[in-house]
Amino acid sequence: MTTIFSARKIITMNPSRPEATHVAVRDGRILGSGSLQELEGWGEYTLDETFKDKIIMPGLVEGHSHAMEGTLWKYTYVGFFDRMDPHGKVWAGAKDIEAVIGRLEEADALIEDEDAPLPAWSLDPIYFNNERVTREDLDRVSTTRPIGIMHASGHILNVNSKALELAGLLKTGINNPGVPLGRDGLPTGELKGPDVMTPVGIHVGFDRDMLACDEQGIIDFAKLCVRSGVTTATDLAARLPDDAVNMMLEVTARKNFPARIVPLRFHHGVTPDELIDHAQKLKTQSTDRLRLGMIKVVVDGSIQGFSARIKWPGYHNGAPNGLWYISPEHLRHIINASLEKNLHIHTHTNGDEATELVLDCMEEGLLKHPAPDHRFTLQHCQLADSAQYRRMAKLGMCVNLFANHHFYWGDEHYKLTVGPERATRMNACATALENGVPMAIHSDAPITPLGPLFTAWCAVNRLTASGRTQGEEEKIDIDEALYAITLGAAYTLKLDGEIGSIETGKRADFAILEDDPEEVDPSKLKDVRVWGTVQDGRLFPAAAL
Amino acid sequence: MTEAEPTPITVIGGYLGCGKTTLVNHLLRHADGKRLAILVNEFGELQIDADLIEAQDDEVISLGGGCVCCSYGNDLITAILDMEKMDPRPDHIILEASGVALPAAIASSLSLLNGFSVDGIVVLADAETIRQRSTDKYMSDTILRQLESADILLLNKIDLISDPERKTTLGWLAEIMGKTPIIETQKSAVPPAILLRDFGRHLDSESVAAPHQAENFQSSFMAVDVPVDPTEFAESLIANNRGLVRAKGFVKSHDGSMHTIQIVGTRVEITHAPDGAKPGVVTISVGPQKISVTEGHDKSG
């Protein structure tokens, strides 16, 4: 059974045939692209003209996201920016504290039990001139139910008095840098860092294992994929216990599940050898729509949380250097064993010192276990300098840069965390490409919204939230950005032979667009409208989700 | 409303290979009827003698004598909160931090939890490698921050270095550690009474004797007959007792109320005393001049 889709234009990403008007699909795979006449040679077919006025692109690939983006929509959204939920509703951004309170009051009115918790997410006081939300603000919403708002960064939680009371923290005499106190000596309700957030978070309705994605969460995540043109997305850090794997195997195998999910096993909580064993076992369970067996190693923290490991001269505001989340010995062991056993690692490094450590370990590991096509990928890698990009190229590493971060927190990095020069080089896409480092760009959803076309816009324009261009020299052009969100990301997952371009033999995974991203003004790339996706030849219109 | 005494938590820190796991095993072997709950980052590297294990699943190993061992993976706080539900509750929680963790940050967070109190931070240093490690390109500041966070420092594997090395290392450490007591150990063997709260509710000279006979340690009992300011009193104990590693006792303050004083190294905790507590303080000190210097050696030179 062959279907030939017509389109206003097909952007193939196939270098020998970059553009076409038709694409033929059989059994969920691409027979070929070209003119209708060229494709008729494949025999009997159905002509599907659903997309005749639309643009077909290879299905977009999100190389660094977390499926919990789907789960978070259970909670009330109070972010500064407009954001679309899995059902297609666009929630208007809350532009000041009053708007946040208003949103919470609406949510409060919908919950009958006046003691039930009210969890909300995506607050970012940076955009309110750093005016902090206090427990008194939230007490205006309710004094009987615990209320908590997770910040967009995921590093800070704001709660009301009731939540503090339930956690036993509504008292004087607390001496903890993560718990700022008001003039009355009581906590202000702001809680900084996971270790002080957790004991209160459980009272405000944030589930204990928030990162773990449940069945509804992964279904909702896949809906967000369809709405943003994504056909393959990573779930970049999960413990992947058997029951979670079984759930994901079952859900992703359903006929109407619209995305390919690539979960990576992260290194916490097991020894290096257990990690390697688990990854090897997971690899054998892999299916087409659930690609298992890759490893994620978290090396340091985040720059805006001052927990990233950065090189001299350190943080611009004088904060002490950040935290290592793994020892060099363990990192070296995992890298060596993975090279030896042909396992595939992605490392999280934000600071340039953490990146340097990974490069050192790789250099050493590759001498012992030469691996010509390992594609180990530095994720985030936000602060890397040009010498480090030259090393990445020599060591055969890939990079997946956090282009969205530059927009949301670029101003903070400039003023506060690393200062003007290093803020300007952050997420240096142009330097990566110039040095021949295979590159992807990402959202880290739910830290920033899933949406590769928005991510591409960030990398092309390098605007910060305040509207400044930060790092003119690191801008890339639209073609490079579109490559990064398709073949670029697929390459980092070793899936570029299957997805990422529209070529004979590959999966029939398409992003269906209303506007032509190659023709729009670069400043409008983020506004390109998405009709939905085709995944394995199956049509998923966003409007019908 | 009666409130149960908070469960004490000892945080054990130090870089890879310093002997943390050996110390945990040592404490388990000498639990002496105490229900210890051990929290480790991951099970894999914790070699518990097989005959001690009664049952094991993914997250909990049940050991003889009511002791348990749990792995906390990346969610330490949740694992601690789960301890609240254990029946009976453990007498003492021993938390083995990961080799790169900063124990002070962990202790600071734990101090926020209702029903638990941080007993102290014990950091181990591998006598053979600590000075070299402290200059490591990547780990230097982490290791120094670990050392500085200690209430008690165990300089471990002391038997593996020569006497001149030992002197140099101790001198170097003294600069970093200030008033923090340093205990030299082999195979992490330290009298459990140093690390675990095991004083009874009523103190007298008898409670001094039992567990503190190890040769390098001195115990003593002080009667405190006059009313004192508890905080000032605790601070003066630390200032005037070189090598003080642990103290517990009860004092009467100027307003007549009774207070419990707990000192672990340089950490002081003052709380309301239980009913019927009688004034008096037991101290355990380590005498630097005595450490691993036998009389014979002393005179042989």
Interface residues (C-beta under 8 A of the other chain):
Chain A: A167 G168 L169 I174 N175 N176 P177 G178 V179 G193 P194 D195 V196 T198 P199 I202 R208 D209 R239 P241 H268 G269 V270 T271 D273 E274 R309 P320 N321 L323 W324 Y325 I326 S327 P328 E329 H330 E353 L357
Chain B: Y15 L16 N41 E42 G44 E45 D58 S71 Y72 G73 N74 D75 L76 I77 T78 L81 S98 G99 V100 L102 A105 I106 S108 S109 S111 L112 L113 N114 D136 Y138 M139 D141 T142
